[in-house]
Amino acid sequence: MLPQRQSHIIKQKTGPDDPELQTNLQEALGQVAPEDVIAIADELAERHARLFLGLQTDSASLASSFADIASAVAHTKANARTITNYFSQGDFSLFNQLLNGEAPASVRVATFVEKLNALDTRLALELATGLLHNTFPSQHWLWTRWLWDPTVGTGILPLLVGSTHNLNAENLADGYARVGAVTAMSVKFGEGTGLFVDELMSNEKRVPFANSAFLACAYSVYLYGTTSWRLSREFNGLLPTLPNMARRLLGLKKSPSP
């Protein structure tokens, strides 16, 4: 069983079983404009073409751009630095099996993470699934701690579906498969917000990244809400804009102020 512990960040009343929170979340997503989701999807598509597309046929090229890749799959500079330091000796042999192995993706993810036992499991998962999703965006999905963190029982996925039941897993391979199933379910929620407009969903470059952009925006809305309850207006003013918070979660650079 994956370890469980109480969150020291999120109040109990803000968990996935709080009906008031789930009811309010869809309304709160009115703070996000379709143009925000489109812009983030465009940035993810551009980064895919620039940084990840070549890995589909040449995983060895990962070494030359590894620092940029680490920054793309980690949502903080400290985590990106931890990843690059971990592979500072240049042993990238594990990545070929992750990206091109014959085993099911869930097994490849679990094997990769288990071999990186000196890394925090959550960071190893973000590296493995970030690589797979960004390299093959139509085939694989993210498993980040802001989507679902079983160690604290929080994330945007259980909030959207109203329960942790479909996410609870006995092992990493099962966990990855369950995150994928709930991620697919979350598309229906996204469609109900009016954010999945034709301009987003009819564009073949944008559509593989549409749900990742939406989920990052949804988590940012949630994070703003829980943070606002704790901080004064002065400190709230120091937070990044909501779209830029979503960009940070996805390893993108913030957009300059208009």
Secondary structure in CASP SS format (residue, H / E / C, confidence):
PFRMAT SS
TARGET T0000
AUTHOR 0000-0000-0000
METHOD secondary structure of the structure
MODEL  1
M C 1.00
L C 1.00
P C 1.00
Q C 1.00
R C 1.00
Q C 1.00
S C 1.00
H C 1.00
I C 1.00
I C 1.00
K C 1.00
Q H 1.00
K H 1.00
T H 1.00
G C 1.00
P C 1.00
D C 1.00
D C 1.00
P H 1.00
E H 1.00
L H 1.00
Q H 1.00
T H 1.00
N H 1.00
L H 1.00
Q H 1.00
E H 1.00
A H 1.00
L H 1.00
G H 1.00
Q H 1.00
V C 1.00
A C 1.00
P H 1.00
E H 1.00
D H 1.00
V H 1.00
I H 1.00
A H 1.00
I H 1.00
A H 1.00
D H 1.00
E H 1.00
L H 1.00
A H 1.00
E H 1.00
R H 1.00
H H 1.00
A H 1.00
R H 1.00
L H 1.00
F H 1.00
L H 1.00
G H 1.00
L H 1.00
Q H 1.00
T C 1.00
D C 1.00
S H 1.00
A H 1.00
S H 1.00
L H 1.00
A H 1.00
S H 1.00
S H 1.00
F H 1.00
A H 1.00
D H 1.00
I H 1.00
A H 1.00
S H 1.00
A H 1.00
V H 1.00
A C 1.00
H C 1.00
T C 1.00
K H 1.00
A H 1.00
N H 1.00
A H 1.00
R H 1.00
T H 1.00
I H 1.00
T H 1.00
N H 1.00
Y H 1.00
F C 1.00
S C 1.00
Q C 1.00
G C 1.00
D C 1.00
F C 1.00
S H 1.00
L H 1.00
F H 1.00
N H 1.00
Q H 1.00
L H 1.00
L H 1.00
N H 1.00
G C 1.00
E C 1.00
A C 1.00
P C 1.00
A H 1.00
S H 1.00
V H 1.00
R H 1.00
V H 1.00
A H 1.00
T H 1.00
F H 1.00
V H 1.00
E H 1.00
K H 1.00
L C 1.00
N C 1.00
A C 1.00
L C 1.00
D C 1.00
T H 1.00
R H 1.00
L H 1.00
A H 1.00
L H 1.00
E H 1.00
L H 1.00
A H 1.00
T H 1.00
G H 1.00
L H 1.00
L H 1.00
H H 1.00
N H 1.00
T H 1.00
F C 1.00
P C 1.00
S C 1.00
Q C 1.00
H C 1.00
W C 1.00
L C 1.00
W C 1.00
T C 1.00
R C 1.00
W C 1.00
L C 1.00
W C 1.00
D E 1.00
P C 1.00
T C 1.00
V C 1.00
G C 1.00
T E 1.00
G C 1.00
I H 1.00
L H 1.00
P H 1.00
L H 1.00
L H 1.00
V H 1.00
G C 1.00
S C 1.00
T C 1.00
H H 1.00
N H 1.00
L H 1.00
N C 1.00
A C 1.00
E C 1.00
N C 1.00
L H 1.00
A H 1.00
D H 1.00
G H 1.00
Y H 1.00
A H 1.00
R H 1.00
V H 1.00
G H 1.00
A H 1.00
V H 1.00
T H 1.00
A H 1.00
M H 1.00
S H 1.00
V H 1.00
K H 1.00
F H 1.00
G H 1.00
E H 1.00
G H 1.00
T C 1.00
G C 1.00
L C 1.00
F C 1.00
V C 1.00
D H 1.00
E H 1.00
L H 1.00
M H 1.00
S C 1.00
N C 1.00
E C 1.00
K C 1.00
R C 1.00
V H 1.00
P H 1.00
F H 1.00
A H 1.00
N H 1.00
S H 1.00
A H 1.00
F H 1.00
L H 1.00
A H 1.00
C H 1.00
A H 1.00
Y H 1.00
S H 1.00
V H 1.00
Y H 1.00
L H 1.00
Y H 1.00
G H 1.00
T H 1.00
T H 1.00
S H 1.00
W C 1.00
R C 1.00
L C 1.00
S C 1.00
R H 1.00
E H 1.00
F H 1.00
N H 1.00
G C 1.00
L C 1.00
L C 1.00
P C 1.00
T C 1.00
L H 1.00
P H 1.00
N H 1.00
M H 1.00
A H 1.00
R H 1.00
R H 1.00
L H 1.00
L C 1.00
G C 1.00
L C 1.00
K C 1.00
K C 1.00
S C 1.00
P C 1.00
S C 1.00
P C 1.00
END
